[in-house]
Amino acid sequence: MLEPLMQRKSIRRYEKKVPPGETIEKIVRAGQQAPFAAQLYSILLSREGRHQFGAPLLFTICADLHKLERVMEARDWKIVTNDLSLLLFAIQDAILAAGQMVTAAESMGLGSCFLGGAPYQAEKIIEKYSLPPRVFPIVQLIMGYPAENPPPRPRYPLDFVLFEEKYPEFSGEQVQRAMRVMDEGYLQENYYERRTGMIDLEIEREETFSYENYSWTEHISRKWGQWLTEEKEILEKLRACGFDICSKTNAE
């Protein structure tokens, strides 16, 4: 159990071989055995064509309140819990299932890569899979047999993640040390240079980076320092899926 967890990495090149149905069923069954609030998720699968990075399988893991509504209807109940609370529980269910699917897949020799943009493609996913209202895509997961074997990506030092009893006040040196661990690890792999993955500056700011020093902490800073500045877009996607978490009723 421990080895695939510690060696997990995102795979971005895949063989053409398609995993058999029995293997896919085992992966999904492993996902089903994750801890859950109320199984507030569903898993969509596409085996048609080749998906991103040439992967043969594309899973879309969704928050799903449609099934809950049908079950409660059969019991003569109606949902009164607010949408935001239910979404938080459903997101937990979906992500826990997805994580166990990844571990199960790796134990059988498959690789995978999470695609985090699913919520922003909600309308396309609704159309592709004929989704009913109250189902919202949380994350996509491509999967298949790896055609590469990259090393595991760096992670923050444990003292920047695990805090016993009390959240600490970080010293400047502790922050810098954590940043060095991440940046040096990615630079050693030439990760962003190989992928030509430097994010352009979209604000008035002097460019001081090249692929010789551009690494993970600058990458995430450019993401979250430039993108998705307003909630409007994601709220529109939620409404398209039947969730209005900013309605007057919920606000009250």
N, C-alpha and C positions, 0 to 999 in steps of 0.2 A: 504493500500500500504506500509506504513512504517514498520509495524510489521514484515512481512516476510523478508524485507531487513535487518532489525536490528538483526533478529534471524537466519539468514542464516548460515549454517554450512555444511561441507562435510559429506556425509553419506557413510559408508563403510560396511554396512550390510543391506540386502534388503529382503523383503518378496517375496514369489514365485508368488504372484498375479501379472498379467500383466495388465498394464493400458489399458483401452479400446481405440479403434481407435478415438473416438470422443475427448477424453482427449488429445491424442497425437496431433491431428489436432489443438486444441486450443493452446497448448504449442507452436507449430511451428508458428501459426498465430500471437501469441504475439511476437515471435522473429522477424517476418517480419515487425512488426510495429516499430521496433527500428529505430533511426536516421541512415541515410546511405549516402555514397558518390554517389554510383550508383548501389546499390544492387549487389555488386561484391562478392557474396558468394553463396554457396549452402549447403544444409544440407542432409547428408546421414544418413539413419536409418537402424539398424539391430535389428530384433526381434528374430533371430535364436539362440536358446540355451540360456545359462546363460553367462553373461559377467563378467568383473572384479568385485570382491566383491559380486558376485551373483546377479548383477543387471539384470533386464529383458530387458532393453532398452540400446542401444548404439548409440548415435548420433556422427557423425563426421562432424564438421563444417569446410568448405573449402573456401579458397580464390578462386574465379572462374572468370577467364577472358575469358573462352571459350564462355560463354553465351554473354558476351559483344561483342566479335568478331562476333558472329552470328547476333546479332542485328545490329551492325554497317555495316556488309556486306549487310544486307537487305536494309540499307540506302545508299549503295554505298560509304562507308567510310572505311578507314583502320586506325588501331591504330598506332600513331607515338609517343605517350607518352612512356617514358622509363619504363622498367619492374620494376625497384626498386620503382619508384613513385607509379605505379599502385598497386604493392604489399602492400605498406604501406596503401593505401586507402582500399584495399580489406581486409587486416587484421583488420582495424578498423570496417569495415562492419560486418565481421564474429564475432568478439568478442562482439560487441554491440548486435547482434542478440542472441548470446549464453547467454549473461547476462540476457536479458529479458525472454528467455526460462526458465532459472533457477527460476526467480521470479514468473513467471506464474505457473510453476510446484508446487512450494511451496504453492502458494495460493490455490491449489487444493489437498493438502495433500501429495504430492510427495517429495522425496528428490533426491539429485544429487551429483556428484563429478566430477570435471574437471580432465582430464588426459592430461598432457602437452607434452607427448612424441610423439604425432601424426606426427609432421614434420619428425622425424627420422625413421618413419615406412612407408614412402611415397610409396615405391615400393610395399609393401604388400597391402596397401590400394588401390593403383591403380589396382592391380590384383583382389582384392576382389570385388570391385565395378565397374570394367571396366571403369575407369576414362579416359576421353579424355585428350589430352594435354592442358596445361594452367589451370589446376585445381590442387591446392596444399592444403593438409590437414593442418589446423592450430591448432585445438584442438579437443579432444574428450570429450564427456559428457555422463557419465552413469547416469541412472535415473530409479526410481521405487518407490515403497512404502517402507518407512524406517522400518527396524527391530531394530532400536536403536534410542536413542534420546540424543545425546551428547550435551553439552553446546556449544554456539558459541565460536570460537577460539579467543584468544586475538588479538588485533590490536595495532599498534603504538599509542601513545598519539596524540591528535589533533595538538599540537604545533610542532610535528615532521613531520606533513603531510601538514598542511594548512599554507601557507605563503602569507601574504597580501602585495601587492605592490612590495616586494623585497625578493629574496631568502636569507635566513640568513647565517651568519657564525656560525656554531654550536659550542657551548662550549663543553668541555669534559664532563661536568656534564649533559648537555642535552642529549648527546649521551648515556651516562651510564643510565640515567633515562629511556630513551626509550627502551634500551636493557633489563632493569630490568622488565619493564611492560610485555614484550614478554616472557622472560625466566621464570619469576615466574608464569605467567599464565599457561604455558605449563607444568611446574613442578608440579603444584597443581593438574593437571589432570593425572599425570604420563603418559603423552601422548606417549613419545618415548619408555619408558619401556614397556608399554602395547603392542606396535607394534613391539618391538625389532627392533627399527628403527635407531639405531646409525650407522652412516656412518663410515666405516673403514678409517684410515689414509692410504693414498696411497703415501705419500711423507715421507722423513726422518724428523720426528717430534715426540717428546716424547708424548706419550699418557698420559694426565693428567685428563681425564674425565671418569666418570662412569655414570650410569643412575641416580645417586643421584644429579649430577650437569649438565649433558648433556641436553641442551635445544635448543630452536629455533635459537638463534643467532649463536651458534656453528654449528648447523646443516646446515644453509644456507652458512656459511663460508666454511664448508667442501665441499659443493656442488660446489660453484663457485670458490673455491680456488684450486680445483683439476680436474674438469671435463671440457670437450669441449674446449680444449686449442687452437684449430685451426678451421678456418672457412671451411676447405676442405669438411668435412662430410656433413654439411648442404647445401653447394653449390652443391654438387653432387646430393642431394635429390631434390633440386630445378631444376637442369638440367633434372632429370628424369621426372619431371612434365612439361617440356617445358619452363623453365625460365632460361635464361643465363644472370644474372645481372652483370657478370664480363666480358662480351664480349668486344672486341676491340671497337665496335661501341658505346656501352654504356659508356665505359671508356672515349672516346673522348667527 
